[in-house]
Amino acid sequence: MKEIRIPALARVEGHGNITVQIAKNKVQNVLLNIPEGPRLFETLVIGKTPSEVVNIVPRICAICSVSHRYAAIRALERALDIKETKATNALRTLMHFGEMIESNSLHAYLLALPDFLGYPNAVAMVDKYAPAVLRALRLKKFGNHIMEVITARWTHGENAAVGGFGAVPSKQNLLDIKNQALTLLPDAEETVELFRNLHYPTSMEEGMTFMCLKPPTEKYGFVGNSVLISSGQEVPIEDYLKLTNERVVDHSNAKRCSYNDKPFVVGALARMNLLGERLHGKAAEAFKRCYSLSWIRNPLYTNLAQVIEILFCVEQIPILVDQIVKGYDKVVTDSKIQKPGGGTGKNVGAVEAPRGTLYHYYEVNRGLITGANMIIPTTQNLDAMETHIRVAAENLLHAALSSAQGTKDMNLILEMVVRSYDPCISCSVHVVNLD
Amino acid sequence: MAEKPKAGFYNLSGCSGCLLTILNCEDNLLDIFNGANVVSFLMANSANIEKDLDVAFLDGSVTTDEQEEFVTELRTRTKKIVCLGVCSCYGGVQAMEYEKNTWPTRFKKVYGAKPPTITKPFESRPVDAFIPVDYYLPGCPIDANQFLYNFARILRGLPVDIPRTPVCLECKWRENECLLLKNIMCLGPVTATGCNARCPSVNLPCVGCFGPADEGNLTSEFNLLKEKGFSFPEIERKLRMFGGVKFVNKFKTIWKKVKK
């Protein structure tokens, strides 16, 4: 038995490794191992107040901290019968766009692009690709700036609370975000062109089922109370356990998910496959230029899907800011934190994190948490990742047998497959149902 | 020119927010990578070399046997070990139940009767529970400016310089109205500063994410909050959230005083 081992996956968040076992010139087994240490978050929130939950859960993962906060807020507000005002929704949408821009540009440019251009990291690309690296940093900084202004910090900002906001940013700070978005629009467009013209390897291609949240309006968006599946169904998020079916596996501290006993995919690629037709303006044009049927088979197109989402956000921000600033005084009044009435209830809330659908579920009894569950995008994607690794390993092994080249490129392709899912391994470990 | 100091950036059990904060220093990122010879940074780089280091930065706490072995080995080849964030400094939010003996039950609840065998996990502890640590930069996550200032100091062989004062100091500088006067449970008086009083500046109480301040008066905060009608378990629960092992150890010494 021969083993190909990639011991420490680089340019991903957290710790993972890949083992491919080969015997008699055939791939026998593929294991995506997650040794990341458990932190038992779902037990830490028990006995806490809803506002303390919102302090704690963003710490599951820094790069999707706003999404964790937002998912928890949605779940708790649904459980406690607090109605989100238009004003609060607008500010939350803006902070969520900030995270999408930051996280998608971090992943596409700093974590994924070096593979396509043949570098170990993005800083090393500066000599030859300075404009691209500087563009990446400008976009990333803009995403962080939005989170700083709305949530009071780049990461784990506490301003977004259950029931509303502690404070609303000044008109001037909001208009500054709008102006930055207008200035950065060419950067977002050039980013799409850069990623459209990359060479995407095909050795891992295999058709997949996709899922994402259905936005409440006809537009593209990142929240919703039902899930669209590429097979055509629409399922309310209350049925999230039936959609995800978590199980424990021996070789990983992260649980696994499947739907109808098959892997499925969440994230930017799923959103583009299911919602791409809803885009408007330059983002719609970019989608039409870039989209092909390979997007249902090839996870590497996640990178291209992510940069189209950056363009979508940058294009929408001026419209959103104008809307907030126009009714500014009402926004200030209407986004004040509403206190829950009874303090007892249970419900699920979901948002699209940059890397896919994120569910939070809470049971609250007289103001304290008695039950919790969180289902994380990376956990949902692990089976699909393993499938794509297996297909790539089989195809590359087959190609190696019929040429003198050997399997030397295999490691890079396998790593690119995992990286394309933008995995968040801290997130994926230990997040589970409590009875 | 003298050789650049060799630096490594590592991640244990945590949210990676402290390493992300470094990658979020967009205006200084190229300088960070130019100022030191960054030989290992798994989150951002795929060509990493594990060798003798002048300085290692650790994000996250120790929660598995593999991580314990790793930090022990890292100590033998590293001149200065720097803990980034409350996870590596004090155990982090995952250590909020430290010494309450709830970990085995909680672990079983999450993973069921047949847990994965890939590592041997245990309750979160800070890095200095296993190896001597040279410097601590607390925060959840660390503050970017505090990091950049101290990164430059460390590269020049100077010790870390962080304030010993609580959040209240910066809060007063920002001329915020005191939330304790409005009977809101704010941990500002006992929490290490360095965040620029972010939360009180948006009318929200300090949750203690920088961990206990060296010069904070814990006994007085307890008494003040009790006077305002907060219960003892409520106050302890809040302080444990980010204070972790450092809070629990401090707490032992004041426990008797407070009980009186």
Chai-1 contact restraints between the chains, C-beta under 6 A:
chainA,res_idxA,chainB,res_idxB,connection_type,confidence,min_distance_angstrom,max_distance_angstrom,comment,restraint_id
A,A8,B,L42,contact,1.0,0.0,6.0,A-B,restraint_1
A,A10,B,L42,contact,1.0,0.0,6.0,A-B,restraint_2
A,A10,B,S46,contact,1.0,0.0,6.0,A-B,restraint_3
A,R11,B,S46,contact,1.0,0.0,6.0,A-B,restraint_4
A,E13,B,S16,contact,1.0,0.0,6.0,A-B,restraint_5
A,P35,B,I118,contact,1.0,0.0,6.0,A-B,restraint_6
A,P35,B,T119,contact,1.0,0.0,6.0,A-B,restraint_7
A,G37,B,S13,contact,1.0,0.0,6.0,A-B,restraint_8
A,G37,B,T63,contact,1.0,0.0,6.0,A-B,restraint_9
A,G37,B,T64,contact,1.0,0.0,6.0,A-B,restraint_10
A,G37,B,P121,contact,1.0,0.0,6.0,A-B,restraint_11
A,P38,B,P121,contact,1.0,0.0,6.0,A-B,restraint_12
A,R39,B,S13,contact,1.0,0.0,6.0,A-B,restraint_13
A,R39,B,Q94,contact,1.0,0.0,6.0,A-B,restraint_14
A,L40,B,R106,contact,1.0,0.0,6.0,A-B,restraint_15
A,L40,B,V110,contact,1.0,0.0,6.0,A-B,restraint_16
A,T43,B,R106,contact,1.0,0.0,6.0,A-B,restraint_17
A,T43,B,K109,contact,1.0,0.0,6.0,A-B,restraint_18
A,N55,B,V207,contact,1.0,0.0,6.0,A-B,restraint_19
A,I56,B,V93,contact,1.0,0.0,6.0,A-B,restraint_20
A,R59,B,C15,contact,1.0,0.0,6.0,A-B,restraint_21
A,R59,B,V93,contact,1.0,0.0,6.0,A-B,restraint_22
A,C61,B,C15,contact,1.0,0.0,6.0,A-B,restraint_23
A,A62,B,C15,contact,1.0,0.0,6.0,A-B,restraint_24
A,A62,B,S16,contact,1.0,0.0,6.0,A-B,restraint_25
A,A62,B,G17,contact,1.0,0.0,6.0,A-B,restraint_26
A,A62,B,L20,contact,1.0,0.0,6.0,A-B,restraint_27
A,I63,B,L20,contact,1.0,0.0,6.0,A-B,restraint_28
A,P120,B,N45,contact,1.0,0.0,6.0,A-B,restraint_29
A,P120,B,S46,contact,1.0,0.0,6.0,A-B,restraint_30
A,P120,B,A47,contact,1.0,0.0,6.0,A-B,restraint_31
A,N121,B,A44,contact,1.0,0.0,6.0,A-B,restraint_32
A,N121,B,N45,contact,1.0,0.0,6.0,A-B,restraint_33
A,V123,B,F33,contact,1.0,0.0,6.0,A-B,restraint_34
A,L137,B,E26,contact,1.0,0.0,6.0,A-B,restraint_35
A,K140,B,E26,contact,1.0,0.0,6.0,A-B,restraint_36
A,K141,B,E26,contact,1.0,0.0,6.0,A-B,restraint_37
A,N144,B,N24,contact,1.0,0.0,6.0,A-B,restraint_38
A,A152,B,R198,contact,1.0,0.0,6.0,A-B,restraint_39
A,A152,B,V202,contact,1.0,0.0,6.0,A-B,restraint_40
A,R153,B,R198,contact,1.0,0.0,6.0,A-B,restraint_41
A,W154,B,N24,contact,1.0,0.0,6.0,A-B,restraint_42
A,T155,B,G17,contact,1.0,0.0,6.0,A-B,restraint_43
A,T155,B,P141,contact,1.0,0.0,6.0,A-B,restraint_44
A,E158,B,C199,contact,1.0,0.0,6.0,A-B,restraint_45
A,E158,B,L204,contact,1.0,0.0,6.0,A-B,restraint_46
A,N159,B,V202,contact,1.0,0.0,6.0,A-B,restraint_47
A,G166,B,V202,contact,1.0,0.0,6.0,A-B,restraint_48
A,G166,B,N203,contact,1.0,0.0,6.0,A-B,restraint_49
A,G166,B,L204,contact,1.0,0.0,6.0,A-B,restraint_50
A,A167,B,V202,contact,1.0,0.0,6.0,A-B,restraint_51
A,A167,B,N203,contact,1.0,0.0,6.0,A-B,restraint_52
A,D250,B,P116,contact,1.0,0.0,6.0,A-B,restraint_53
A,D250,B,T117,contact,1.0,0.0,6.0,A-B,restraint_54
A,H251,B,I118,contact,1.0,0.0,6.0,A-B,restraint_55
A,S252,B,P116,contact,1.0,0.0,6.0,A-B,restraint_56
A,N253,B,P116,contact,1.0,0.0,6.0,A-B,restraint_57
A,S426,B,C15,contact,1.0,0.0,6.0,A-B,restraint_58
A,S426,B,S16,contact,1.0,0.0,6.0,A-B,restraint_59
A,H430,B,V110,contact,1.0,0.0,6.0,A-B,restraint_60
A,V432,B,V110,contact,1.0,0.0,6.0,A-B,restraint_61
A,L434,B,K109,contact,1.0,0.0,6.0,A-B,restraint_62
